[in-house]
Amino acid sequence: MMRSPDRFLASLPEHGDLVQIMLGTRPTYAVCHPDLAEKVLLNADHAFDKGGPLFDSLGEFLGDGLVTCPNAKHTRQRRLVQPAFHRSRMAAYSELAAAQAATMADSWRGGQVIDTLHDMQQLSMQILVNTMFAGWAAEGPASEERVLAAVETLVQSAFLRTVAPALSRLPIPVNRRFDQAKRELHARIDSTVRAYRAGETDHGDLLSILVSRDDKGDGLSDEEIRDQAITFFIAGIGTTAATLCWTLYFLSRDAELDAEVAAEVRKIRPEGPIGYEDVPEFALLRRTITESLRIRPASWMYTRVAVADTELAGHHLPTGAAMLISPYLLQNRSDLVHDPDRFDVGRWADEDDSRFRGIAMFPFGAGARKCIGDEFAVNNLVLTLATMLRRWRLEPLTMAPVGARASGMLEPRNLRLRLRERGQA
């Protein structure tokens, strides 16, 4: 699991549709068939809740945000947070995301080799800062680097604590870095929340929505706001950066597809800012992102816990049983997906239905606990990639496959790409 998480997970279906593995010292049931995963995620019999090894470790710094809170708290939280992701706010968010992508694209130079993961993390953070914490945007690059370093420490530590929880109790450097990063990020968010409370001004960002109250006078406490804010920060940076990286990686290895995507963008928006209204028009780019999410989903695994004795795949699961669901595993089963290792946007040529051609897609989860920011994330991905690819071709330094790094997100290992400016249309 630590050395090669993708290969380990891909091997599990050979043993059955429900396979017991060990995460640390805890027996965990890996769900290896999409139908079983849907049963757990849709949770029609109320037998499963958030929890298990991954969410136990995430809860150490995410608290009780939307991602980690138990079902009993979820409905109220989602109702209070939902206005931040209302369609009416998407255009403004998209404008900020496209502007940040354009700034990065303008800073690039032909022949330059970029550390793709680091650059996409920086860009994703800048987008999140501008859409969530408008006041942070003026603090400059040094502040952004500190925040990014704290986020990266927490994401990496979450995975380590999931697979080796005993290490979290030892006085070792990785735990000291985790504690320091948690303190710094929590203090930063708490300070900003207090300032927003005092100012009573709508900054047009996500945090302004979180500190407001609904028409019944109900609102989130400061602690709840911190938990939501850090949840969106961690999830937004990590998933967006990883998906941008993997999509650029696959495009770098397919010059023909890359040229077709660039031509589509140039045809629809040959110049000027790319906006929210353009997103539905980029059909080929959207299919490219969908295939990237299939073959390398950033949120590559999550866990649940049985809150009642239940049966799954003919096996009795006792109360407290930990469940592991991996979109990577489910979306890459060779017996369910034809040639799963091949990056093929043609799988999505006719429709984006999640069951198209029998492929069950879970990159944003499913059911009542499906990611609240899925549309926000996809919009940002489309706008960012369209802005970059209209001007730049990213080429691989080598055609050797790039492996995945074991972390809280499924990230590429040592992905470096060379920039080539495209000719004029």
PyMOL commands that set and color helices and strands:
alter all, ss='L'
color gray80, all
select helices_A, chain A and resi 5-15+34-42+52-62+71-85+87-107+116-132+134-139+141-163+165-169+173-199+206-210+222-252+255-268+276-281+283-295+327-331+345-348+356-358+367-369+374-389
alter helices_A, ss='H'
color red, helices_A
select strands_A, chain A and resi 18-23+26-31+48-50+113-115+302-306+310-312+315-317+322-325+392-396+404-405+411-412+416-421
alter strands_A, ss='S'
color yellow, strands_A
deselect
rebuild
show_as cartoon
